[in-house]
């Protein structure tokens, strides 16, 4: 039992040191990711977690922003993303980007047709 308490104290100290090295923007993004995950868990507390598309994309965009801003690897994102695998969240982001760039625009450009 004493080893468990010591291990928890050491882990907490390491986390505090890691947090002090983060910038304010990184802390804000990390808090937003954790809050979004809590919202997903609160809605699905009595059944299997199957996030909706908007929930997936919100977490994916925030995780990509944190990864870019904090220069984190996918495995390091595992410390922030708790209820999903980081690889899954990155795959959601890739799908989002792929859909954005393959979306056909209705506008053909140029001047609109005049009614005669």
C-alpha positions as a Markdown table, in Angstrom:
| # | Residue | x | y | z |
|---|---|---|---|---|
| 1 | Unk | 0.0 | 0.0 | 0.0 |
| 2 | Unk | 2.8 | 2.4 | 0.8 |
| 3 | Unk | 4.4 | 1.7 | -2.6 |
| 4 | Unk | 1.2 | 2.6 | -4.3 |
| 5 | Unk | 1.0 | 5.9 | -2.5 |
| 6 | Unk | 4.6 | 6.7 | -3.3 |
| 7 | Unk | 4.0 | 5.9 | -6.9 |
| 8 | Unk | 1.0 | 8.1 | -7.0 |
| 9 | Unk | 2.9 | 11.0 | -5.5 |
| 10 | Unk | 5.8 | 10.6 | -7.9 |
| 11 | Unk | 3.3 | 10.5 | -10.9 |
| 12 | Unk | 1.6 | 13.6 | -9.6 |
| 13 | Unk | 4.9 | 15.4 | -9.3 |
| 14 | Unk | 6.0 | 14.5 | -12.8 |
| 15 | Unk | 2.6 | 15.6 | -14.1 |
| 16 | Unk | 3.0 | 19.0 | -12.3 |
| 17 | Unk | 6.4 | 19.4 | -13.8 |
| 18 | Unk | 5.1 | 18.7 | -17.3 |
| 19 | Unk | 2.2 | 21.1 | -16.9 |
| 20 | Unk | 4.5 | 23.9 | -15.8 |
| 21 | Unk | 6.4 | 23.6 | -19.1 |
| 22 | Unk | 3.3 | 24.0 | -21.2 |
| 23 | Unk | 2.3 | 27.3 | -22.7 |
| 24 | Unk | -1.1 | 28.9 | -21.9 |
| 25 | Unk | -2.5 | 27.9 | -25.4 |
| 26 | Unk | -1.5 | 24.3 | -24.9 |
| 27 | Unk | -3.1 | 24.2 | -21.5 |
| 28 | Unk | -6.3 | 25.7 | -22.9 |
| 29 | Unk | -6.4 | 23.2 | -25.7 |
| 30 | Unk | -5.7 | 20.3 | -23.3 |
| 31 | Unk | -8.5 | 21.5 | -21.0 |
| 32 | Unk | -10.9 | 21.7 | -24.0 |
| 33 | Unk | -10.1 | 18.1 | -25.1 |
| 34 | Unk | -10.6 | 16.8 | -21.6 |
| 35 | Unk | -13.9 | 18.6 | -21.2 |
| 36 | Unk | -15.1 | 17.3 | -24.5 |
| 37 | Unk | -14.3 | 13.7 | -23.5 |
| 38 | Unk | -16.1 | 14.3 | -20.2 |
| 39 | Unk | -19.2 | 15.4 | -22.1 |
| 40 | Unk | -19.1 | 12.3 | -24.3 |
| 41 | Unk | -18.7 | 10.1 | -21.2 |
| 42 | Unk | -21.6 | 11.9 | -19.4 |
| 43 | Unk | -23.9 | 11.3 | -22.4 |
| 44 | Unk | -22.9 | 7.6 | -22.7 |
| 45 | Unk | -22.4 | 6.7 | -19.0 |
| 46 | Unk | -24.6 | 3.7 | -19.0 |
| 47 | Unk | -23.8 | 2.2 | -22.4 |
| 48 | Unk | -21.0 | 1.7 | -24.9 |
| 49 | Unk | -19.3 | 5.0 | -25.9 |
| 50 | Unk | -20.1 | 5.7 | -29.6 |
| 51 | Unk | -19.4 | 9.4 | -30.2 |
| 52 | Unk | -21.4 | 11.2 | -32.8 |
| 53 | Unk | -19.7 | 12.7 | -35.9 |
| 54 | Unk | -19.6 | 16.2 | -34.4 |
| 55 | Unk | -18.1 | 14.9 | -31.2 |
| 56 | Unk | -15.4 | 13.0 | -33.1 |
| 57 | Unk | -14.5 | 16.0 | -35.2 |
| 58 | Unk | -14.3 | 18.3 | -32.3 |
| 59 | Unk | -11.9 | 16.0 | -30.4 |
| 60 | Unk | -10.0 | 15.4 | -33.6 |
| 61 | Unk | -9.5 | 19.1 | -34.4 |
| 62 | Unk | -8.5 | 19.9 | -30.8 |
| 63 | Unk | -6.1 | 17.0 | -30.7 |
| 64 | Unk | -4.5 | 18.0 | -34.0 |
| 65 | Unk | -4.1 | 21.6 | -32.7 |
| 66 | Unk | -2.5 | 20.4 | -29.5 |
| 67 | Unk | -0.2 | 18.0 | -31.4 |
| 68 | Unk | 0.9 | 20.8 | -33.8 |
| 69 | Unk | 1.3 | 23.5 | -31.1 |
| 70 | Unk | 2.9 | 21.2 | -28.5 |
| 71 | Unk | 5.0 | 19.3 | -31.1 |
| 72 | Unk | 3.7 | 16.0 | -29.6 |
| 73 | Unk | 3.9 | 12.6 | -31.0 |
| 74 | Unk | 0.8 | 10.4 | -31.3 |
| 75 | Unk | 1.9 | 8.3 | -28.3 |
| 76 | Unk | 2.3 | 11.5 | -26.2 |
| 77 | Unk | -1.3 | 12.5 | -27.0 |
| 78 | Unk | -2.3 | 9.4 | -25.0 |
| 79 | Unk | -1.7 | 11.4 | -21.9 |
| 80 | Unk | -4.5 | 13.8 | -22.9 |
| 81 | Unk | -6.8 | 11.6 | -24.9 |
| 82 | Unk | -8.2 | 9.2 | -22.3 |
| 83 | Unk | -11.3 | 7.4 | -23.6 |
| 84 | Unk | -10.1 | 6.8 | -27.2 |
| 85 | Unk | -6.8 | 5.6 | -28.7 |
| 86 | Unk | -4.8 | 8.5 | -30.0 |
| 87 | Unk | -4.4 | 6.7 | -33.4 |
| 88 | Unk | -8.2 | 6.6 | -33.7 |
| 89 | Unk | -8.5 | 10.4 | -33.1 |
| 90 | Unk | -5.8 | 11.1 | -35.6 |
| 91 | Unk | -7.6 | 8.9 | -38.1 |
| 92 | Unk | -10.8 | 10.9 | -37.4 |
| 93 | Unk | -8.8 | 14.0 | -38.3 |
| 94 | Unk | -7.5 | 12.5 | -41.5 |
| 95 | Unk | -11.0 | 11.6 | -42.5 |
| 96 | Unk | -12.2 | 15.2 | -41.8 |
| 97 | Unk | -9.4 | 16.7 | -43.9 |
| 98 | Unk | -10.0 | 14.2 | -46.7 |
| 99 | Unk | -13.7 | 15.1 | -46.7 |
| 100 | Unk | -12.9 | 18.8 | -46.8 |
| 101 | Unk | -10.6 | 18.6 | -49.8 |
| 102 | Unk | -12.9 | 16.2 | -51.8 |
| 103 | Unk | -16.1 | 18.3 | -51.2 |
| 104 | Unk | -17.5 | 19.6 | -54.5 |
| 105 | Unk | -18.4 | 23.3 | -54.4 |
| 106 | Unk | -21.8 | 24.3 | -55.9 |
| 107 | Unk | -20.2 | 27.6 | -57.2 |
| 108 | Unk | -18.8 | 27.4 | -60.7 |
| 109 | Unk | -17.3 | 30.9 | -60.4 |
| 110 | Unk | -17.9 | 33.9 | -62.6 |
| 111 | Unk | -21.0 | 36.1 | -62.8 |
| 112 | Unk | -24.4 | 34.6 | -61.8 |
| 113 | Unk | -26.8 | 34.0 | -64.6 |
| 114 | Unk | -29.4 | 36.8 | -65.1 |
| 115 | Unk | -33.0 | 36.0 | -65.2 |
| 116 | Unk | -34.6 | 36.9 | -68.6 |
